[in-house]
Amino acid sequence: MKTNKLRFIVFLLMFSLVAVACGGDTADDAAEAPDTTEAPQETLAAPATTAPPPEVIVVWAEEKVAEALNPLVGAYEAAAGVDVEVVAYDFGAIRTDVQTAGPAGEGPDVFLGAHDWVGELAANGVVSPLDLGSVASDIFEVGVTAFSYAGEVYGFPYATEAIAMYYNADLVDSVPTTWEEAKAACDAAGTEFCVGTPSNDAYHNHPFVASAGGYVFASEGGFDASDVGLDNAGAIASADYLDGLVKNGTVTNTDYGGALSNFQEGRALFWMTGPWARNDASAVNYGVGLIPQFDGNPATPFVGVRGAMVSSFSEKQVLAQSFILDFFATVEVQQAMYESDPRLPATKSLFAIVEAADPIAAQFAASASNGIPMPNIPEMGSVWGPMADALNVIRTQAYGTNEETGVTISNASDAVKLAAEQIRNAIAGG
């Protein structure tokens, strides 16, 4: 509400300036005009006046998003009387650079990033709360939840993403319901590899520890960093199950590039990754389905949400929020963003358009509906390394004693127990 009032005040100020500029002489001025004709007097030419330059809104966005926005901002610039400078920025660097460039007066007014940055940025005073107002009703709940922290919303969600399972449609009709059936399909197809997904990536491997009761942080009423569930009974059982999938050749030890090329070259039947990879997957005739279940439980991927945020260091808070809510949030801009970078829409209006025309998007949406947002609390920064290391040990079967640390990991259970211990110690400052 406060934002809406401020935006309305800006409009009134602009209107009043126009009214004053256009006003003519009053009736009293006319009545007081002299009746006599005076001799013309020498006058000096009035000094030329120059309109002040328009305000500039600086937007940091990754390259694909910047390419989508640049052709569209002209209409907003003309309507709002501002200039918009869209800077193509390395996505991974935005999170750190807004925290250093902002205080130095060199940062953006608006930046686009991931929801799991919010806890850190809000705690550090880097991002401003955003009153979504009437726009909120068009956003899926998972998006608003993802950008919420400590009772405030800190961004406009424009895209969600969750991994699902790509399949080579020339070799198999669909993704099987169970992992056993997936292995049988690979055997029947005769592919060199079965399922590819990065071995050392906690994001892609989350379903392997969280689909049967495991979790990173308990999430009842918000994420609780004091309750780490990577070593509970469900997580341990899931880790042991993953170990079996690796041992029988269902899940391949690889990195992201290897998984991509194996799928593109027809050497792997399945590929677990997200909607951002659709152009890469199109090297073959592909389809998308849900990740196979775990002991009857749907696979639970992490759900990532992308959004537009306002830097708290911006001196143009109202203009920055207007750019997001009055321009960026429109269905026309959102559709252009989708066409440039086909991530699942976070708005209902665009999803209705996309779902009808794109069954692949509907499959990713179904996968996301089984998932949970990645925790957006700052403590999540202590999770990625230990969790990825544990999963990598399982995926590479690198069991044994670490010569540097002296720590012995004999099996999958040891790996996730060690990760949970490392996370707890890191959060506690140990």
C-alpha positions in Angstrom: 0.0 0.0 0.0 2.8 2.4 0.9 4.4 1.8 -2.5 1.2 2.4 -4.3 0.7 5.7 -2.5 4.2 6.8 -3.3 3.8 6.0 -7.0 0.5 8.0 -6.9 2.3 10.9 -5.3 4.9 10.9 -8.1 2.1 11.0 -10.6 0.4 14.0 -8.9 3.7 15.9 -8.7 4.3 15.3 -12.4 0.8 16.5 -13.2 1.1 19.6 -11.1 4.3 20.5 -12.8 2.7 20.2 -16.1 -0.3 22.3 -15.0 2.0 25.1 -13.7 4.0 25.1 -16.9 0.9 25.3 -19.0 -0.9 28.0 -16.9 -1.6 31.4 -18.5 -2.2 35.0 -17.1 -4.9 35.4 -14.5 -7.9 37.7 -14.9 -6.5 40.1 -12.2 -3.3 40.3 -14.2 -5.3 41.3 -17.3 -7.3 44.0 -15.3 -4.1 45.7 -14.1 -2.6 46.0 -17.6 -1.9 49.7 -18.4 -4.2 51.6 -20.9 -1.4 53.7 -22.3 1.0 52.5 -24.9 4.5 52.7 -23.6 7.6 53.1 -25.8 9.3 49.9 -26.5 12.2 49.2 -24.2 15.3 47.4 -24.9 15.2 43.9 -23.4 17.7 41.2 -23.1 16.9 37.8 -24.6 15.7 35.3 -22.0 18.3 32.7 -21.3 17.8 29.4 -23.0 16.5 26.7 -20.7 17.5 23.0 -20.9 15.3 20.3 -19.6 17.0 18.2 -16.9 18.1 14.8 -18.2 15.7 12.0 -17.4 16.3 9.7 -14.4 18.2 6.5 -15.3 17.1 3.1 -13.9 19.9 0.6 -14.0 18.9 -3.1 -14.2 21.3 -6.0 -13.8 20.2 -9.2 -15.5 21.7 -12.3 -16.9 22.4 -12.3 -20.7 19.3 -14.1 -21.9 17.0 -11.9 -19.8 18.8 -8.7 -20.8 18.4 -9.7 -24.5 14.6 -10.1 -23.9 14.2 -6.8 -22.0 16.3 -4.5 -24.2 13.8 -4.3 -27.1 10.9 -3.7 -24.8 12.1 -1.0 -22.5 11.6 1.8 -25.0 7.9 1.9 -24.5 8.3 2.1 -20.8 10.9 4.9 -21.1 8.5 6.9 -23.3 5.6 6.4 -20.9 7.5 7.0 -17.7 9.9 9.7 -18.9 13.0 7.7 -17.7 15.9 6.0 -19.3 16.4 2.3 -18.5 19.9 0.8 -18.8 19.8 -3.0 -18.9 23.2 -4.4 -18.1 23.9 -8.0 -19.1 25.6 -9.4 -16.0 27.1 -12.8 -15.1 24.3 -14.4 -13.1 26.6 -15.9 -10.5 28.3 -12.6 -9.8 25.1 -10.6 -9.2 24.6 -12.0 -5.7 28.0 -10.9 -4.5 28.5 -7.7 -6.5 25.2 -6.1 -5.4 26.6 -6.3 -1.9 29.8 -4.4 -2.8 28.8 -2.1 -5.6 25.6 -0.9 -3.9 27.3 0.7 -0.9 29.8 2.3 -3.3 27.0 3.9 -5.3 27.8 1.9 -8.3 25.2 -0.9 -8.1 21.9 -1.3 -9.9 18.4 0.0 -8.9 16.8 -3.3 -10.0 18.5 -6.7 -10.2 17.2 -10.1 -11.2 18.2 -13.1 -9.2 17.3 -16.3 -7.4 15.0 -16.5 -4.4 17.5 -18.4 -2.2 19.6 -15.2 -2.1 16.9 -13.4 -0.3 17.7 -14.4 3.3 21.3 -13.3 3.0 20.6 -10.1 1.1 17.8 -9.1 3.5 19.8 -9.9 6.6 22.6 -7.7 5.1 20.3 -4.8 4.3 20.9 -5.1 0.5 17.4 -5.6 -0.8 14.2 -3.6 -0.2 10.8 -5.1 0.6 8.4 -5.0 -2.3 4.7 -4.4 -1.9 3.2 -6.6 -4.6 -0.2 -5.1 -4.2 -2.8 -6.3 -6.7 -0.1 -8.1 -8.7 0.2 -10.7 -5.9 -3.1 -12.4 -7.0 -1.5 -13.4 -10.3 1.5 -15.1 -8.7 1.6 -18.8 -7.8 1.9 -19.2 -4.0 5.3 -21.0 -4.3 6.7 -17.9 -5.8 5.5 -15.5 -3.1 6.6 -18.0 -0.4 10.0 -18.3 -2.0 10.6 -14.5 -1.9 9.3 -14.1 1.6 11.6 -13.6 4.5 10.9 -12.6 8.1 7.3 -11.4 7.2 8.2 -9.4 4.2 8.2 -10.0 0.4 11.5 -9.1 -1.3 10.9 -9.6 -5.0 8.5 -10.1 -7.9 8.7 -13.8 -8.9 8.8 -14.2 -12.7 9.9 -17.8 -13.2 10.0 -21.1 -11.4 12.2 -24.0 -12.2 12.5 -27.6 -11.0 14.2 -30.6 -12.6 12.3 -33.4 -14.3 13.3 -36.3 -16.5 14.1 -35.8 -20.2 13.9 -39.0 -22.3 14.9 -39.9 -25.9 11.5 -40.3 -27.6 13.0 -42.3 -30.4 14.1 -45.0 -27.9 11.4 -45.0 -25.2 7.8 -43.9 -25.1 7.8 -42.2 -21.7 9.6 -42.0 -18.3 8.8 -45.1 -16.3 7.1 -44.8 -12.9 9.8 -46.7 -11.0 13.6 -46.8 -11.1 13.5 -50.5 -11.7 11.4 -49.9 -14.8 13.8 -47.2 -15.8 16.8 -49.6 -15.7 14.8 -52.1 -17.7 14.1 -49.5 -20.3 17.7 -48.7 -20.6 18.7 -52.3 -20.9 16.1 -52.8 -23.7 17.2 -49.7 -25.5 20.9 -50.8 -25.3 22.2 -47.3 -24.5 25.7 -47.0 -23.0 24.4 -45.0 -20.1 21.0 -44.9 -18.4 20.3 -41.8 -16.3 22.6 -38.8 -16.4 22.7 -36.0 -13.9 25.7 -34.2 -12.3 27.4 -36.2 -9.5 28.7 -33.3 -7.5 25.6 -31.0 -7.5 23.4 -30.9 -4.4 20.6 -29.2 -6.4 20.2 -31.9 -9.0 20.6 -34.7 -6.5 18.1 -33.4 -3.9 15.4 -36.0 -4.9 17.8 -38.7 -4.0 17.8 -37.7 -0.3 14.5 -35.9 0.2 11.8 -38.0 -1.5 11.2 -40.4 1.3 11.2 -38.2 4.4 14.7 -36.7 4.3 15.1 -32.9 4.2 17.7 -30.2 4.5 15.8 -28.0 7.1 12.5 -28.7 8.7 10.0 -26.4 7.0 6.8 -26.2 9.2 5.9 -22.5 9.3 9.3 -21.5 7.8 12.7 -23.1 7.5 14.2 -24.1 10.8 18.0 -24.1 10.6 18.2 -25.9 14.0 16.6 -29.0 12.5 18.8 -30.6 9.9 17.3 -33.8 8.4 20.0 -35.1 6.1 20.7 -37.9 8.5 17.2 -38.9 9.6 15.9 -42.3 8.8 14.3 -41.2 5.5 17.4 -39.5 4.2 19.7 -42.5 5.1 17.3 -44.9 3.4 17.3 -42.7 0.3 21.1 -42.4 0.3 21.4 -46.2 0.5 18.9 -46.5 -2.4 21.0 -44.1 -4.5 24.0 -46.2 -3.7 22.2 -49.2 -5.2 21.2 -47.3 -8.3 24.8 -46.3 -8.9 26.1 -49.9 -8.3 23.6 -51.4 -10.8 24.4 -48.8 -13.5 21.1 -47.0 -13.4 22.6 -43.6 -12.4 25.7 -42.6 -14.1 28.7 -40.8 -12.5 29.2 -37.7 -14.6 29.3 -33.9 -14.5 26.7 -31.5 -16.1 28.6 -31.3 -19.4 29.0 -35.1 -19.6 25.3 -35.7 -18.9 24.4 -33.2 -21.6 26.6 -34.6 -24.3 25.7 -38.2 -23.4 22.0 -37.4 -24.0 22.6 -35.3 -27.1 24.6 -38.1 -28.6 22.0 -40.8 -27.8 24.4 -42.5 -25.4 22.1 -42.0 -22.4 18.3 -42.7 -22.4 17.4 -40.2 -19.7 18.7 -36.9 -18.4 17.6 -35.3 -15.1 17.8 -31.5 -15.4 15.6 -28.5 -15.7 13.6 -26.5 -18.3 16.6 -24.3 -19.1 18.1 -27.2 -21.0 15.3 -27.6 -23.5 17.3 -26.1 -26.4 20.2 -28.4 -25.6 18.0 -31.4 -25.4 16.5 -30.7 -28.8 19.6 -32.3 -30.4 17.4 -35.4 -30.2 13.7 -36.1 -30.4 12.9 -35.7 -26.7 10.0 -35.7 -24.2 9.8 -34.9 -20.5 8.2 -36.7 -17.7 8.3 -37.0 -13.9 11.3 -38.3 -12.2 10.7 -42.0 -11.1 9.2 -42.5 -7.6 11.1 -43.5 -4.5 9.4 -46.4 -2.8 6.0 -45.1 -4.0 6.8 -41.5 -3.0 6.9 -38.8 -5.7 10.4 -37.4 -6.4 10.9 -34.2 -4.5 13.1 -31.7 -6.4 14.2 -28.4 -5.2 12.1 -25.6 -6.7 14.0 -22.5 -7.7 12.3 -19.2 -8.3 13.7 -16.2 -10.2 12.6 -12.7 -9.4 13.2 -9.0 -9.8 14.4 -7.2 -6.7 15.1 -3.6 -5.7 18.4 -2.6 -4.2 18.1 -0.9 -0.9 21.0 1.3 -2.0 19.0 2.7 -4.9 18.1 6.4 -4.6 15.1 5.8 -6.9 13.1 3.4 -4.8 9.7 4.4 -6.2 10.8 4.4 -9.8 12.5 1.1 -9.3 9.4 -0.5 -7.8 7.3 1.1 -10.6 9.6 -0.5 -13.2 8.9 -3.9 -11.7 5.2 -3.7 -11.0 4.0 -1.4 -13.9 6.2 -2.8 -16.6 8.2 -6.0 -15.8 5.1 -7.7 -14.3 2.9 -7.3 -17.4 2.0 -10.4 -19.3 3.6 -9.0 -22.5 7.0 -8.6 -20.9 6.7 -12.0 -19.1 5.9 -13.7 -22.3 8.9 -12.2 -24.0 11.0 -13.4 -21.2 9.6 -16.9 -21.5 10.3 -17.0 -25.2 13.9 -15.9 -24.7 14.5 -18.3 -21.7 11.8 -20.9 -21.4 11.6 -21.3 -17.6 8.2 -22.2 -16.1 6.2 -19.0 -15.5 5.5 -17.9 -11.9 2.4 -15.9 -12.9 -1.0 -17.6 -13.5 -1.8 -15.4 -16.5 1.3 -16.4 -18.5 1.1 -20.1 -17.4 -2.4 -20.3 -18.8 -1.0 -19.3 -22.2 2.1 -21.5 -21.9 0.4 -24.6 -20.6 -2.1 -24.7 -23.5 0.6 -24.5 -26.1 3.4 -26.4 -24.4 2.9 -29.8 -22.8 6.6 -29.9 -21.9 6.1 -26.9 -19.6 3.2 -28.7 -18.0 5.4 -31.6 -17.1 7.9 -29.4 -15.5 5.1 -27.7 -13.6 3.9 -31.1 -12.3 7.4 -31.9 -11.1 7.6 -28.5 -9.3 4.3 -29.2 -7.6 6.0 -32.2 -5.9 8.9 -30.1 -4.8 9.8 -27.5 -2.2 11.4 -24.1 -2.6 15.1 -24.2 -1.8 15.5 -22.8 1.7 16.1 -19.0 1.4 17.6 -18.6 4.9 21.3 -17.5 5.2 22.2 -20.9 6.8 21.6 -22.5 3.4 25.0 -21.3 2.5 26.5 -23.9 4.9 24.6 -26.7 3.1 25.7 -26.7 -0.5 29.3 -27.8 0.0 28.9 -30.6 2.5 25.7 -31.9 0.8 27.4 -31.9 -2.6 30.5 -33.6 -1.2 28.4 -36.4 0.4 26.4 -37.1 -2.8 29.5 -37.0 -4.9 31.1 -39.7 -2.7 28.0 -41.9 -3.2 27.8 -41.2 -6.9 31.5 -41.8 -7.5 31.7 -44.7 -5.0 34.7 -42.9 -3.4 34.4 -44.7 -0.1 37.4 -45.1 2.2 39.6 -43.0 4.5 40.5 -39.4 3.5 44.3 -39.2 3.8 44.2 -35.4 4.6 41.4 -35.5 7.2 41.6 -39.0 8.4 37.8 -39.3 8.1 36.5 -42.7 7.0 33.4 -43.0 4.9 32.5 -46.6 4.5 29.0 -46.3 2.9 26.2 -44.0 1.9 24.9 -43.7 5.4 28.3 -42.4 6.6 28.4 -39.9 3.8 25.1 -38.2 4.7 25.7 -38.4 8.4 29.0 -36.6 7.9 27.3 -33.9 5.8 24.7 -33.3 8.4 27.4 -33.0 11.1 29.4 -30.5 9.0 26.3 -28.4 8.4 25.3 -28.3 12.1 28.9 -27.3 13.0 29.1 -24.6 10.4 25.8 -23.1 11.5 26.9 -23.2 15.1 30.1 -21.4 14.1 32.3 -24.5 14.7 
